[in-house]
Amino acid sequence: MQTSKPQAFRKTDICVIGAGYVGLTSAAGLAALGHRVRVVETDAERLRILERGELPIVEPGLEQLVEELRIAGRLQFGSEVAAVDGVSVALLCVGTPPRPDGDPDLRQLGAAAAEVARHATSDLLVVVKSTVPPGTCDAIELVCREEARADLRIDVASNPEFLRESRAVEDFMNPDRVVIGTATADAAGRMRDLYPREWPLLLTDRRSSELIKYASNTFLAVKISYANEIAALCEHLGAEAGAVLEGVGLDPRIGSQFLRPGPGFGGSCLGKDLSGLIAVSAGVGLDARVARAAQEVNGWARGRVVDKLERALGTLDGARVAILGLAFKPGTDDVRDSPALDVSAVLRERGAWVTGFDPLAGRVEVVERFGDPYDAVRDADAVALLTGWDDFARLDPRRLAATMAGNVVVDAVGIISADEFEAAGLEVLGVDRGTPAEIHPVILRPLAWTQ
Ligand SMILES: NC(=O)c1ccc[n+]([C@@H]2O[C@H](COP(=O)([O-])OP(=O)(O)OC[C@H]3O[C@@H](n4cnc5c(N)ncnc54)[C@H](O)[C@@H]3O)[C@@H](O)[C@H]2O)c1
């Protein structure tokens, strides 16, 4: 990756709080733009990994970029928020996980803001990169004023992050938009200076900026749930969901991204931000009906994987089910809110013995985890494909059929060639295929109307 271009408008000393997907990528990206960046991480294990020159997360291209920038002296890691001493910008990139009631837990953010304000020795611009409900930046400003020295000026800006895990560096360095929300012209000017002039900046107020992130993720969630609902309809009508959704997505007003059926969306963002938007709306007396529907359909889409397995096997009690794919999507080790978590939990609750395989994923509660897909499917009555890893498209159906005890394959991500698997004697239940039937009951009503 080129680290000489593009360049930020003005070089700044920046402190990044939190070395997760967003913090590490933003820190490396900003250092690559020419800034000098210090990263503060309080998790001792994460910090040890970083100090060994490794990364605590899997993200293509990031490890090499971090190493180059560290050698160039533009990126440092530490545990001390005292690193904020002398910096003029502090980026808060800490977690905002969901609470059981759907609202985000903002305690990490509040603590990080208080820490940076307490340690500030000069005027400071605190930038909230974490995803937060509208109004949070106003609240963070009050927290900072309370903690900072009275003679210092502390501004707070919103700058939500839109990177996608598994393409984080690419997304950060080639953004389709950089959204900035500020309360003062001075803060807006300083935020502009962080990024290259040619990047597409959207400057607005803080609450609008915060809401852009929630509203974007909610729309993506709605699109996926809509695709899952249409795919289910296709299954009942004997239509091909792949073709239907491709045809729908070719309309540029709709677009084909996030319009594929699957086991429901997962990951640390969509579900959390969807419930965040629902909770924010409820807080001001509005019922976010479209968002609630997307949430409900997502739970149903996950449940359909279990239903298909149960129907095909007769009972799950005592059945052996192999889950191939545990990460919430291919290309990442992240298992936060992964559909595999839910599916595995329900299968085990109903008495199934669940084995699992994933090339990268972190810990998921399955009964037994294997390092090879064929070991995971040994003696399985059924296999469920839950993450669309490219390697799964190359699974050998004959070897799979010979290794399994049963013959049921639920392809929830539409990755295998159903014809080849069926030719090997396997029964494939996909998300992508209609029920083949020559005289399907669906034609009876139109037939009656034509008489
Ligand atoms: N992961 C994504 O794809 C993504 C994309 C866009 C936005 N976001 C948002 O960005 C935020 C961060 O997400 P993430 O996935 O990077 O989270 P993460 O959990 O991977 O990383 C957060 C890090 O912050 C550290 N931390 C917490 N409090 C700290 C403190 N006071 N000082 C120093 N370090 C501290 C934690 O130890 C952790 O390493 C969330 O609000 C998330 O919704 C995430």
The ligand as a MOL file (V3000), in Angstrom:
LIG
                    3D

  0  0  0     0  0            999 V3000
M  V30 BEGIN CTAB
M  V30 COUNTS 44 48 0 0 0
M  V30 BEGIN ATOM
M  V30 1 N -16.1940 -3.0120 13.8200 0
M  V30 2 C -16.7140 -2.3360 12.8010 0
M  V30 3 O -16.7980 -2.8160 11.6710 0
M  V30 4 C -17.1970 -0.9250 13.0110 0
M  V30 5 C -17.4510 -0.1270 11.8850 0
M  V30 6 C -17.9010 1.1800 12.0860 0
M  V30 7 C -18.1250 1.6480 13.3740 0
M  V30 8 N -17.8960 0.8320 14.4500 0 CHG=1
M  V30 9 C -18.1140 1.3830 15.7830 0
M  V30 10 O -16.8390 1.7770 16.3120 0
M  V30 11 C -16.7660 1.5150 17.7160 0
M  V30 12 C -15.6150 0.5800 18.0080 0
M  V30 13 O -15.8420 -0.6510 17.3620 0
M  V30 14 P -14.7170 -1.7930 17.3070 0
M  V30 15 O -15.3000 -2.9030 16.5210 0
M  V30 16 O -13.4220 -1.1930 16.8930 0 CHG=-1
M  V30 17 O -14.6590 -2.1770 18.8630 0
M  V30 18 P -13.6180 -3.1020 19.6160 0
M  V30 19 O -14.3450 -3.6410 20.7930 0
M  V30 20 O -12.9610 -4.0440 18.6440 0
M  V30 21 O -12.4930 -2.1040 20.1140 0
M  V30 22 C -12.6520 -1.1810 21.1620 0
M  V30 23 C -11.3390 -1.1180 21.9170 0
M  V30 24 O -11.3630 -0.0340 22.8330 0
M  V30 25 C -10.6470 -0.4220 23.9970 0
M  V30 26 N -11.0050 0.4980 25.0930 0
M  V30 27 C -12.1790 0.5940 25.7520 0
M  V30 28 N -12.1130 1.5970 26.6800 0
M  V30 29 C -10.8650 2.1410 26.5690 0
M  V30 30 C -10.1990 3.2280 27.2250 0
M  V30 31 N -10.8050 3.9640 28.1720 0
M  V30 32 N -8.9350 3.5180 26.8590 0
M  V30 33 C -8.3220 2.7890 25.9000 0
M  V30 34 N -8.8910 1.7490 25.2450 0
M  V30 35 C -10.1570 1.4440 25.5700 0
M  V30 36 C -11.0840 -1.8510 24.2050 0
M  V30 37 O -10.1920 -2.5550 25.0500 0
M  V30 38 C -11.0530 -2.3680 22.7680 0
M  V30 39 O -9.7820 -2.8830 22.4050 0
M  V30 40 C -18.1470 0.9740 18.0930 0
M  V30 41 O -18.9530 2.0420 18.4920 0
M  V30 42 C -18.6680 0.3950 16.7940 0
M  V30 43 O -20.0810 0.3690 16.7370 0
M  V30 44 C -17.4210 -0.4330 14.2950 0
M  V30 END ATOM
M  V30 BEGIN BOND
M  V30 1 1 1 2
M  V30 2 2 2 3
M  V30 3 1 2 4
M  V30 4 1 4 5
M  V30 5 2 4 44
M  V30 6 2 5 6
M  V30 7 1 6 7
M  V30 8 2 7 8
M  V30 9 1 8 9
M  V30 10 1 8 44
M  V30 11 1 9 10
M  V30 12 1 9 42
M  V30 13 1 10 11
M  V30 14 1 11 12
M  V30 15 1 11 40
M  V30 16 1 12 13
M  V30 17 1 13 14
M  V30 18 2 14 15
M  V30 19 1 14 16
M  V30 20 1 14 17
M  V30 21 1 17 18
M  V30 22 2 18 19
M  V30 23 1 18 20
M  V30 24 1 18 21
M  V30 25 1 21 22
M  V30 26 1 22 23
M  V30 27 1 23 24
M  V30 28 1 23 38
M  V30 29 1 24 25
M  V30 30 1 25 26
M  V30 31 1 25 36
M  V30 32 1 26 27
M  V30 33 1 26 35
M  V30 34 2 27 28
M  V30 35 1 28 29
M  V30 36 1 29 30
M  V30 37 2 29 35
M  V30 38 1 30 31
M  V30 39 2 30 32
M  V30 40 1 32 33
M  V30 41 2 33 34
M  V30 42 1 34 35
M  V30 43 1 36 37
M  V30 44 1 36 38
M  V30 45 1 38 39
M  V30 46 1 40 41
M  V30 47 1 40 42
M  V30 48 1 42 43
M  V30 END BOND
M  V30 END CTAB
M  END
